[in-house]
Amino acid sequence: MIFYRLCMINFKSILQKIHLIWLGRILFFVLSTFLVIWVAMPRGHAYPFPFDLLDRLHDQLIKQRLISISEQRIVLVDIDEASLAQYGRWPWSRQQMAQLLKQLNQHYQVAHIGLDMIFPENGDLLGDQQIAQLAAARQLTLAQTFGFDRSQSMQVGQLSAAMPWADIPATPAFGFLANYSGLAAQAPCVGHIAITADPDGVVRRQSMLVQYGGKLYPAFAPVLLRCWLGQQGPLQAGGGKIEWLEGLSGQQIVARDGMAAISFLRKAEAYIAISASEIMTGKAPVAVLRNRLVIVGSSALGLGDYVATVLGGRTPGMLLHAQWLSKALDQLEQNQPVLVIGFSNIMTVWVALLLGVIFLHGRSNALRLSWGFAVLMAWLLWLGYTGQEVGANALAPLLGGVVLLILEGGLEWWYAQQGRRQLYLAFHQYVPPAIIDQLIGHNSQSIMLPHRVEITCLFADLQGYTGIAERLPPEELAHYTRHALMLLTQAVLDQQGTLDKYMGDALFAFWGAPAAQSDHASRALNAAIAMQQAVDQHNQGAAPDKQIKIHIGIQTGFVVVGDMGTPFRSTYTAIGDAVNVCARLQNLASLHNEKILVGEDTERQLSYSPLQLYGTVSLKGRRGVQQVYRLP
């Protein structure tokens, strides 16, 4: 927004304004066309699009097209909380699991069973034998999983049902978790259930083939379907495509890493889910399960494998297999479901959001052209996404115009608030509101970038915490710790310091960043004195075993401050020699029962020093010596 205003101030000529308008049009055309092409690609293609915004747009489009028509061909058998309450905690005995599977196979006469769980160790002999018999008879598809990260190099159990090596796109794995050897050796139908999420934590793709140890291992759902259909030959592949099933119209296209987009067709409630306890007791209706494909999994707390998908933040893993099966069965039966999508809603949001950006650079003529162009792009998006011809809702452009007018009035305000909001989100856990107000006029991104600055840092630690933790019950210990840290924290905030982190029974804070403070050394010392005073006041009315004693170290120096986190978690902190010296001073204070020890660099910056020379010391891990001061 700052760049836009500068453009409006500095480039006054009409010609240059027109250039800006046409630049916006061209950019809009390129991005929109690319989006339509991407969305219109075959749904099985895991296109490596780098923009998270488009991933979210894609998610919203998928949500709009999900249908609620009940899926009668697949049943999910859930080992839920009710099942555990009735039949005991997990893990169940192998004989109990065998009883559940036999009940499905013999009493309910299901078409085929997929077991979305792994048995890395053998159990009771009779139960193991019964499960192995079902697997050997190709009535049961078992699961195994892989680790796609180098840190996941475990090798547990015995892999089975491998394909010979072929030049096929596959996901490389570094470890595995499989069934124990006695079961794996007798199971011809085994597929992997490994799941990997996109950088934002949402699962949109799945590995169709895993490469490990010079062999290939197919996914769980295709193996289940092939075994049910009686197809025993190897998978056919070529040209980067895999023919998963004989008679399946088309081939599933996969990316070079072996990943393919998950075709979400139905809402979660469209699938029939039955508690395992109802299967064991025979209360479940036979007609619902007979000749159905069954996936056995769990939604119990601590047992179920939940992932985030377009269906919701807690999607059971077995539902992903069910979605793949639904798509494959639709193709086999040549009975694609009708996709009922709210087209007017899609077009309204699409038109309003895109034109809201162009409106900032446009005038009446450009705006009218943009309206027509955006409506056309929305129409192409609809046709490309669904592959159908549908009559447009005449109210959609009108609704889009209303949204656009609302955006026009609020967009300027929204942009103006972004810096304030970003600063608040970045620093509200570290600094008091007064400091945040000082930072509002700065560039929040530059503040978060690691940079060199002089600060004064403070470490404070509770004395004898280990012994206190040994004496007090956990609830009382939590209250004691919280109260003690609150006393220390209040002193930091009163001196407008930055609270970096808690480390168990310790606290680390600093002054001089993110907002500059010329008196950062004095503020740190004042905070330390206030901490000791607060502790003394607390101890006057506290029982002997509840008294608080702290030791503090303070040091000044140049460090690097900024966001030192990772893509998974942001953290604003300070690193450098001064921080290490500060920690050593605090440790020295603890060893010699000193309340506050201050480094010589801090003492030199104090306008008035109430300190006494403690001595010249050599700190652990550092060369040379330095003068250290104490508070009398």
KAMODA-V598806 format. One record per residue. N is the residue number from 1. SS is DSSP state (H for helix, E for strand, C for the rest). NEAR is the number of other ideal C-beta (glycine too) atoms within 10 Angstrom. Layout:
BEGIN
n & ss & near
N & SS & NEAR
N & SS & NEAR
END
This chain:
BEGIN
n & ss & near
1 & C & 13
2 & H & 9
3 & H & 7
4 & H & 12
5 & H & 10
6 & H & 10
7 & H & 13
8 & H & 13
9 & H & 8
10 & H & 8
11 & C & 12
12 & C & 8
13 & C & 8
14 & H & 7
15 & H & 7
16 & H & 12
17 & H & 15
18 & H & 13
19 & H & 12
20 & H & 16
21 & H & 19
22 & H & 12
23 & H & 11
24 & H & 18
25 & H & 17
26 & H & 10
27 & H & 12
28 & H & 19
29 & H & 12
30 & H & 10
31 & H & 14
32 & H & 19
33 & H & 12
34 & H & 13
35 & H & 22
36 & H & 19
37 & H & 12
38 & H & 15
39 & H & 19
40 & C & 15
41 & C & 14
42 & C & 11
43 & C & 18
44 & C & 19
45 & C & 16
46 & C & 23
47 & C & 14
48 & C & 10
49 & C & 13
50 & C & 7
51 & C & 12
52 & H & 12
53 & H & 9
54 & H & 16
55 & H & 17
56 & H & 13
57 & H & 18
58 & H & 19
59 & H & 17
60 & H & 13
61 & H & 18
62 & H & 21
63 & H & 14
64 & H & 15
65 & H & 16
66 & C & 18
67 & E & 15
68 & C & 10
69 & C & 12
70 & C & 11
71 & E & 22
72 & E & 11
73 & E & 16
74 & E & 23
75 & E & 26
76 & E & 22
77 & E & 31
78 & E & 24
79 & C & 25
80 & C & 20
81 & H & 16
82 & H & 14
83 & H & 24
84 & H & 19
85 & H & 11
86 & H & 13
87 & H & 18
88 & C & 11
89 & C & 9
90 & C & 13
91 & C & 13
92 & C & 19
93 & C & 14
94 & H & 21
95 & H & 17
96 & H & 18
97 & H & 22
98 & H & 22
99 & H & 17
100 & H & 23
101 & H & 25
102 & H & 14
103 & H & 19
104 & H & 26
105 & H & 18
106 & H & 9
107 & H & 14
108 & C & 23
109 & C & 12
110 & C & 23
111 & C & 17
112 & E & 21
113 & E & 26
114 & E & 30
115 & E & 28
116 & C & 28
117 & C & 19
118 & C & 20
119 & C & 22
120 & C & 15
121 & C & 12
122 & C & 15
123 & C & 19
124 & C & 13
125 & H & 11
126 & H & 12
127 & H & 20
128 & H & 19
129 & H & 15
130 & H & 18
131 & H & 26
132 & H & 21
133 & H & 15
134 & H & 21
135 & H & 26
136 & H & 15
137 & C & 12
138 & C & 16
139 & C & 18
140 & E & 25
141 & E & 30
142 & E & 31
143 & E & 27
144 & E & 26
145 & E & 23
146 & E & 24
147 & E & 18
148 & C & 17
149 & C & 10
150 & C & 8
151 & C & 8
152 & C & 15
153 & C & 11
154 & C & 13
155 & E & 14
156 & E & 15
157 & C & 20
158 & C & 16
159 & C & 21
160 & C & 20
161 & C & 20
162 & C & 15
163 & E & 16
164 & C & 8
165 & C & 12
166 & C & 15
167 & C & 9
168 & C & 20
169 & C & 21
170 & C & 26
171 & E & 26
172 & E & 12
173 & C & 22
174 & C & 15
175 & E & 17
176 & E & 24
177 & E & 20
178 & C & 25
179 & C & 29
180 & C & 17
181 & H & 13
182 & H & 14
183 & H & 27
184 & H & 21
185 & C & 13
186 & C & 18
187 & C & 21
188 & C & 15
189 & C & 24
190 & E & 27
191 & E & 26
192 & E & 27
193 & C & 26
194 & C & 22
195 & C & 17
196 & C & 17
197 & C & 13
198 & C & 13
199 & C & 10
200 & C & 12
201 & C & 10
202 & E & 18
203 & C & 18
204 & C & 20
205 & E & 24
206 & E & 25
207 & E & 27
208 & C & 28
209 & E & 23
210 & E & 25
211 & E & 20
212 & E & 20
213 & C & 12
214 & C & 8
215 & E & 15
216 & E & 23
217 & E & 28
218 & E & 23
219 & E & 23
220 & H & 29
221 & H & 28
222 & H & 23
223 & H & 24
224 & H & 29
225 & H & 24
226 & H & 22
227 & H & 23
228 & H & 19
229 & H & 15
230 & C & 8
231 & C & 15
232 & C & 10
233 & C & 7
234 & C & 11
235 & C & 19
236 & E & 14
237 & E & 20
238 & E & 11
239 & C & 9
240 & C & 13
241 & E & 16
242 & E & 25
243 & E & 14
244 & C & 24
245 & C & 19
246 & C & 12
247 & C & 10
248 & C & 17
249 & C & 10
250 & C & 11
251 & C & 17
252 & E & 23
253 & E & 19
254 & C & 26
255 & C & 18
256 & C & 11
257 & C & 17
258 & C & 23
259 & E & 22
260 & E & 23
261 & E & 21
262 & C & 23
263 & C & 16
264 & C & 24
265 & C & 21
266 & E & 21
267 & C & 15
268 & H & 19
269 & H & 11
270 & H & 19
271 & E & 20
272 & E & 19
273 & E & 18
274 & E & 19
275 & E & 19
276 & H & 27
277 & H & 20
278 & H & 16
279 & H & 26
280 & H & 17
281 & H & 12
282 & C & 10
283 & C & 10
284 & C & 22
285 & C & 10
286 & H & 11
287 & H & 9
288 & H & 12
289 & H & 22
290 & C & 13
291 & C & 11
292 & C & 20
293 & E & 24
294 & E & 24
295 & E & 29
296 & E & 23
297 & E & 27
298 & C & 23
299 & C & 21
300 & C & 18
301 & C & 10
302 & C & 7
303 & C & 16
304 & C & 19
305 & C & 17
306 & E & 14
307 & E & 20
308 & E & 16
309 & E & 24
310 & C & 19
311 & C & 23
312 & E & 14
313 & E & 10
314 & E & 12
315 & E & 20
316 & E & 25
317 & H & 23
318 & H & 28
319 & H & 24
320 & H & 25
321 & H & 29
322 & H & 27
323 & H & 24
324 & H & 24
325 & H & 22
326 & H & 22
327 & H & 22
328 & H & 20
329 & H & 17
330 & H & 16
331 & H & 18
332 & H & 15
333 & H & 9
334 & C & 8
335 & C & 8
336 & C & 12
337 & C & 15
338 & C & 9
339 & C & 15
340 & C & 12
341 & C & 20
342 & C & 11
343 & H & 20
344 & H & 16
345 & H & 14
346 & H & 20
347 & H & 24
348 & H & 23
349 & H & 17
350 & H & 23
351 & H & 23
352 & H & 20
353 & H & 15
354 & H & 21
355 & H & 23
356 & H & 19
357 & H & 15
358 & H & 21
359 & H & 18
360 & C & 16
361 & C & 21
362 & C & 18
363 & C & 11
364 & H & 7
365 & H & 9
366 & H & 17
367 & H & 15
368 & H & 11
369 & H & 14
370 & H & 22
371 & H & 17
372 & H & 10
373 & H & 17
374 & H & 23
375 & H & 18
376 & H & 11
377 & H & 21
378 & H & 24
379 & H & 17
380 & H & 17
381 & H & 21
382 & H & 22
383 & H & 14
384 & H & 15
385 & H & 20
386 & H & 17
387 & C & 11
388 & C & 11
389 & C & 7
390 & C & 12
391 & C & 6
392 & C & 14
393 & C & 15
394 & C & 8
395 & H & 11
396 & H & 21
397 & H & 21
398 & H & 11
399 & H & 17
400 & H & 25
401 & H & 15
402 & H & 12
403 & H & 17
404 & H & 23
405 & H & 13
406 & H & 12
407 & H & 17
408 & H & 13
409 & H & 9
410 & H & 12
411 & H & 16
412 & H & 11
413 & H & 8
414 & H & 13
415 & H & 14
416 & H & 10
417 & H & 12
418 & H & 11
419 & H & 18
420 & H & 14
421 & H & 11
422 & H & 14
423 & H & 24
424 & H & 15
425 & H & 11
426 & H & 20
427 & H & 21
428 & C & 11
429 & C & 11
430 & C & 21
431 & C & 24
432 & C & 17
433 & H & 11
434 & H & 10
435 & H & 19
436 & H & 18
437 & H & 12
438 & H & 16
439 & H & 19
440 & C & 11
441 & C & 8
442 & C & 13
443 & C & 12
444 & H & 20
445 & H & 11
446 & H & 9
447 & H & 20
448 & H & 19
449 & C & 11
450 & C & 14
451 & E & 13
452 & E & 10
453 & E & 17
454 & E & 16
455 & E & 28
456 & E & 30
457 & E & 32
458 & E & 32
459 & E & 25
460 & E & 29
461 & E & 22
462 & E & 22
463 & C & 16
464 & C & 14
465 & H & 18
466 & H & 8
467 & H & 10
468 & H & 20
469 & H & 14
470 & H & 9
471 & H & 11
472 & C & 16
473 & C & 8
474 & H & 8
475 & H & 8
476 & H & 12
477 & H & 16
478 & H & 11
479 & H & 13
480 & H & 20
481 & H & 18
482 & H & 9
483 & H & 13
484 & H & 23
485 & H & 18
486 & H & 11
487 & H & 20
488 & H & 26
489 & H & 18
490 & H & 14
491 & H & 24
492 & H & 28
493 & H & 17
494 & H & 14
495 & C & 23
496 & C & 17
497 & C & 28
498 & E & 26
499 & E & 18
500 & E & 22
501 & E & 13
502 & E & 13
503 & E & 11
504 & C & 11
505 & C & 20
506 & E & 18
507 & E & 25
508 & E & 22
509 & E & 27
510 & E & 31
511 & E & 27
512 & C & 25
513 & C & 24
514 & C & 23
515 & C & 19
516 & C & 12
517 & C & 21
518 & C & 9
519 & C & 16
520 & H & 25
521 & H & 27
522 & H & 19
523 & H & 21
524 & H & 31
525 & H & 29
526 & H & 16
527 & H & 26
528 & H & 26
529 & H & 17
530 & H & 17
531 & H & 24
532 & H & 19
533 & H & 12
534 & H & 19
535 & H & 21
536 & H & 13
537 & H & 11
538 & H & 15
539 & H & 14
540 & H & 7
541 & C & 8
542 & C & 14
543 & C & 7
544 & H & 6
545 & H & 10
546 & H & 17
547 & C & 16
548 & C & 21
549 & C & 17
550 & E & 24
551 & E & 24
552 & E & 28
553 & E & 27
554 & E & 31
555 & E & 31
556 & E & 27
557 & E & 18
558 & E & 13
559 & E & 25
560 & E & 15
561 & E & 25
562 & E & 20
563 & E & 15
564 & C & 13
565 & C & 12
566 & E & 8
567 & C & 7
568 & C & 7
569 & E & 6
570 & C & 12
571 & C & 13
572 & E & 22
573 & E & 19
574 & E & 23
575 & E & 13
576 & C & 17
577 & H & 12
578 & H & 22
579 & H & 22
580 & H & 18
581 & H & 26
582 & H & 31
583 & H & 21
584 & H & 21
585 & H & 30
586 & H & 25
587 & H & 17
588 & H & 18
589 & H & 26
590 & H & 19
591 & H & 9
592 & C & 13
593 & C & 9
594 & C & 18
595 & C & 19
596 & E & 25
597 & E & 28
598 & E & 30
599 & E & 25
600 & H & 15
601 & H & 19
602 & H & 28
603 & H & 18
604 & H & 11
605 & H & 17
606 & C & 18
607 & C & 7
608 & C & 7
609 & C & 15
610 & C & 10
611 & E & 19
612 & E & 9
613 & E & 11
614 & E & 19
615 & E & 11
616 & E & 10
617 & E & 16
618 & C & 10
619 & C & 18
620 & C & 10
621 & C & 9
622 & C & 13
623 & C & 6
624 & C & 6
625 & C & 11
626 & E & 15
627 & E & 15
628 & E & 25
629 & E & 23
630 & E & 16
631 & E & 18
632 & C & 8
END
